[in-house]
Amino acid sequence: MNITRSTPVWLFDLDNTLHNASHAIFPSIMAGMNAYLARLLGDGVTPASEELVNATRTMYWQRYGATTLGVVKHHGVKATHFLDETHRFDDLNAMIRAERGLRQLLRRLPGRKILLTNAPHRYSSQVLRHLGLQRHFQHHIAVEAMTVHRHMRPKPSKLMLRKLMRRHQLTPARCILVEDTLANLRSARELGMRTAWVTQYLTIGDSAGLAHPQKRLIRPAYVDVKVKSVRNLPSRLHQLR
């Protein structure tokens, strides 16, 4: 493949973009986050109420893009500890649901591919291995690596995205962010990237803390292409150039 200045660089999200995290993985993570927050917000003897836990988790996700960041910022918890405690699975491979043909899809898309996920590295690596996609990504950027001036800055942070551009010598106009989360797509578009919104795995009351009612599936102006599945991307490539 001839790589030129105009060849796109694909930034792929993982959860609910390349696989169906809403099926079993997000509910498990949410249960882990709830248990962690209940201990953290409790009085040391009695866990915090379910109402307080849900409100806090949702607030952190909406305000910071990741519950982890809110826990770190407001409670002095180490991000690695929170991520490790909340991403434990008895049998992760059995929980993964994804479409067939993802490897062929990635081969068909011209240009480099980078995985850019707000999930932790250990978990996202296991999902990639199970899907057989590791070698299709030139770089794997997980949430632990999303730092600016030693502070965690996950998506939708523009500071983090600008740092990524500099580090990998990219221009926003070459990049296409493929995502399920509108806030992340909005930030990318404001920096000059092109955007593709994947919708098939969005559910009401996503366990990440943000609901996706059906009315929100209308394509916003900052989304260049709305697709049900990443498998639709090759046929829409002309709209992303």
Residue, then its C-alpha position, 0 to 999 in steps of 0.5 A: m500500500n502506498i502511504t502518502r500525506s493524504t492517506p487517512v489515519w484511523l483512530f478506532d474506539l474499542d467498546n461498543t465500536l469494535h465489539n458489543a460491550s453492552h451485552a455483558i462487559f459493561p454491566s460487569i464493569m458497572a457492578g464493579m464501579n458501583a461496589y467500589l464507589a459504595r465503599l468509597l462514599g460510605d462511612g467506613v462501615t455502611p456502604a453508600s446508597e445505590e442512589l448516591v452511587n449511581a448519581t456520582r458515577t454518572m456525574y463523573w462520566q458526564r463531566y470527565g468522560a471517564t468515571t476513573l478521572g472523577v474518582v482520582k480527582h475527587h477522592g485521591v484514588k490511584a487510577t491503576h487501583f480503580l481500573d484493576e478493581t473494576h475490570r475483573f472478569d471471571d471469563l472475559n472471552a465468554m462475554i465478548r460479542a462481535e461481528r465476523g469479518l473485522r480483520q478483513l474490514l481493517r485490511r480493506l481500509p486504507g491507511r494506518k490504524i490506531l486503537l484509542t480507548n478509554a479502557p485500561h490496557r490489560y482489558s483492551s489487550q485481552v479483547l484485541r487478542h480474542l478478536g484477533l486484531q492486535r496486529h492490525f493496529q500500529h499503536h494501542i493507546a489505552v486510558e493509562a497513556m492518556t496523560v497531559h502534564r502528568h494528569m489523566r486526560p481521557k477522551p474527549s480531552k482536546l489536550m490529549l488529542r493534540k498531544l497524540m497528534r504531535r507525538h505521532q506527527l499527524t495532522p487532524a485533517r488526516c485522521i478519522l475517529v471511529e466512535d460510539t460516543l458523541a462527546n468524543l466525536r465532537s472534540a475530534r471534529e472541533l480539532g479538524m478530524r473527520t468523524a464516523w459514529v457507530t450506533q448499533y451497540l448503543t442502548i438506553g442506560d449505557s453502563a458507562g453512565l450515559a444513556h443513549p435514548q433513540k432521539r439522540l441517534i439523529r446525526p449531529a452536524y459534527v458527525d461526518v458519517k453515521v453507520k450502524s456497523v464498522r463494516n459499513l465504513p468501506s462503502r462510506l469512505h468517499q464521504l470521509r476523504 
